[in-house]
Amino acid sequence: MNQDVAPLPGSHYDGLSFEDRMATVEFRVAARPHITVDSDVCRSCTTKACVHACPAQLFVPTSDGGVLFNYEQCFECGTCYMVCNTEGALTWSYPEGGHGVVFRRS
Amino acid sequence: MAESADVVVAGAGPAGAAAALVAARAGLRVVLVERGPFPGSKNMYGGVIYPRVLDTLLPRWWEEVPVQRWVTRRATMVMTGTKALTVEFRGEDWDAPPYNGATAYRADFDSWLAGKAADAGAELVCSTTVTGLLRDGTGRVTGVRTDRPDGDIRASLVIAGDGVNSFLAKEAGLYEDWSVTHFTVGVKEVLALPREVLEDRFNLTGDEGLDIEILGGTQGIPGGGFLYTNLDTIAVGVVLSLAGLRDSGKRPEDIIAALKDHPAIAPLVRGGELKEYSAHTIPEGGMDGMPHLAADGMLVAGDAAHLCLASGIWLEGVNFAIGSGALAGETAIEAIGSGDTSAAALSGYRRRLENSFVLANHRKLRGAHKLILGKRAQTVYPELACGIAQRVFTVTDPQPKAGLRRWVHDERKRGGVRLRDIVKDGWVGWRTFG
């Protein structure tokens, strides 16, 4: 996660921070992001549903009204593009072969 | 990796593996491409597989299938903020071959099934992402592109088993009216407990397992909850309508946290150590969300074809993936044998699905997801059921028992439930499930 962004409220349970929660999942991070966000487009979005809906909390609103996105800990689930209502904000593909999330007990 | 094949299958999940298994057994040259480092590594589900679909494909599958526990107890819990009413069935028959359902990790199960396809002669290629379709001048699908150097694979037929997001089905134009309303997201935690603790807590012996489906525990977002027992872990999570989640402003992990805090669930998950957190979208629109199933040179199976069955009472997916994949494999044998893999020649796929449990069940249960995800089923009826149950089981001495008619009437008034809505939903439910 980007260190400049403060953790969001309400994201701590069982003494487990969201960061610890995500640390239970194996990610083989690819060099190239498989999802890109056009923050300029997001500035015109009033709902920013991706911010609360992404199960991995990868979308963070920025002070200038845009959205910052981290691809490293992505479940590749598709929630973000499905809840997005702003054309052109997201480009979505899968990570290169062998990279990205690796589930073992799911 | 082969540069050409009779059949190239995108995705080594249950749909792709079953398709590859059937086609390879018939002697076709099959390449099974998987983007994860091993089959199942990208896959996540609630946690129960119903493997009877394997009876003909892999006789005596139960002797080797990698399961966690055999489900011998199936419970449905309806809950309000603090109350819960549970109906549980226990069946000893389910703890002996041919069994009914089993909990399993997809990393284990999907790798096992894809291994069967490889044993039958399919070439399994992992760590390779299919990036698009190869097409000729007429638009006919002639193979796939992958992200390997020189990674094009030409084939007479492409079978897309590339999951819920199926970029291949979209690229082929098979999704005409894609809508977010046809999808949910499943989010779950796998929590470790020592095996003895888990078995004591859930009253389980040996390899018996428990399956709890939960209605009303999703904070008003249409969906449901679940709790399944593995060998030494439990899977607890929620399935949420994506449109509902989008409009709620709530976070998925908050919904799980609230479910885990519910008085009926908290003692079951206490002390569990989080081993893996996961999420995956689910195609739940049934027939309403289904794409066309064939294009020139291509078939779609499993989640990619929107073939999950999410009908409240029955929540099944892996068996539908295997069933559709196997029938795609059979269709491949026929079409390639006749030298014609045009969409018209592949229409036998849909006919096969219609004649099998796959589309027969989807047709029958077409309206189920709307009924189950409706406001009354989600919040009003759980309140009503728990309220009535509390009245029935509360001893009111010195007042005499008012009787069921009175209790139902009072609870119905309290919840503002109109009798005609109950009758209407009852009728729709009967027609759907009856």
Interface residues (C-beta under 8 A of the other chain):
Chain A: G10 S11 Y13 D14 L16 F18 D20 R21 M22 T24 V25 R28 T47 A49 H52 A53 P55 A56 Q57 F75 E76 C77 G78 T79 M82 V83 W92 S93 Y94 P95 E96 G97 G98 G100 V101 V102 F103 R104 R105 S106
Chain B: R35 G36 P37 G40 S41 K42 N43 M44 Y45 Y105 R106 A107 C126 S127 T128 T129 T131 T146 D147 R148 V164 N165 F167 V180 F183 V185 V187 K188 V190 N230 T233 A235 L242 A243 L245 R246 D247 S248 G249 K250 R251 P252 E253 D254 A257 K260 L274 K275 E276 Y277 S278 A279 H280 T281
